[in-house]
Amino acid sequence: MKNNRFRKLGRIYIPRSWQWRIITIIFFVFCIHIFLFIDSKSHSVSDTFYGIFPYIIPAFLVYLWIGREKSKK
């Protein structure tokens, strides 16, 4: 069974199908939303970093894991 839904480009994975492109767009909208929400309530750069870290880093790790698993042949 072919499982090539992502293409590896360096260290990142590019989606090949339109369904995964929509999921990728939703992922980036989620990250931007979290950043803007946390940044509006923080007082410094370190507050922003510590606020977004628990949300964005696990989201990126899950996205990279999905990309790695779905790009295997």
C-alpha positions as CSV (number, residue, x, y, z in Angstrom):
1,M,0.0,0.0,0.0
2,K,1.4,3.4,-1.0
3,N,1.5,5.8,1.9
4,N,3.2,8.8,0.2
5,R,1.0,11.7,1.4
6,F,4.0,13.9,2.2
7,R,7.2,14.7,0.4
8,K,10.4,15.3,2.3
9,L,12.2,18.6,1.5
10,G,15.3,18.9,3.7
11,R,14.0,18.6,7.3
12,I,10.4,19.5,6.6
13,Y,7.6,17.6,4.9
14,I,5.4,19.0,2.2
15,P,1.9,17.6,1.8
16,R,1.0,16.2,-1.6
17,S,-2.8,15.9,-1.4
18,W,-5.3,18.7,-1.0
19,Q,-6.7,17.2,2.2
20,W,-3.3,17.3,3.9
21,R,-2.7,20.8,2.6
22,I,-5.9,21.9,4.4
23,I,-4.8,20.2,7.6
24,T,-1.4,22.0,7.2
25,I,-3.2,25.4,6.9
26,I,-5.3,24.6,9.9
27,F,-2.1,23.7,11.8
28,F,-0.4,27.0,11.0
29,V,-3.6,29.0,11.8
30,F,-3.7,27.3,15.2
31,C,0.0,28.2,15.8
32,I,-0.6,31.9,14.8
33,H,-3.8,32.0,16.9
34,I,-1.9,30.7,20.0
35,F,0.9,33.1,19.5
36,L,-1.4,36.1,19.1
37,F,-3.5,35.2,22.1
38,I,-0.5,34.5,24.4
39,D,1.4,37.6,23.2
40,S,-1.6,39.9,23.9
41,K,-1.5,38.9,27.6
42,S,2.3,38.7,28.1
43,H,4.6,41.5,29.4
44,S,7.9,40.4,27.8
45,V,9.4,38.2,25.2
46,S,10.1,35.5,27.7
47,D,6.5,35.5,28.9
48,T,5.5,34.9,25.3
49,F,8.0,32.1,24.8
50,Y,7.0,30.3,28.0
51,G,3.3,30.7,27.1
52,I,3.5,29.3,23.5
53,F,6.0,26.6,24.2
54,P,3.6,24.0,25.7
55,Y,1.3,24.4,22.7
56,I,3.4,25.0,19.6
57,I,6.4,22.7,20.2
58,P,4.2,19.5,20.7
59,A,2.1,20.6,17.7
60,F,5.2,20.8,15.5
61,L,6.5,17.5,16.8
62,V,3.2,15.8,16.0
63,Y,3.1,17.4,12.6
64,L,6.7,16.2,11.9
65,W,5.9,12.7,13.1
66,I,2.8,12.5,10.9
67,G,4.9,13.7,7.9
68,R,7.6,11.2,8.6
69,E,5.1,8.3,8.9
70,K,3.1,9.3,5.9
71,S,6.1,9.8,3.6
72,K,7.5,6.3,4.1
73,K,7.4,4.0,1.1
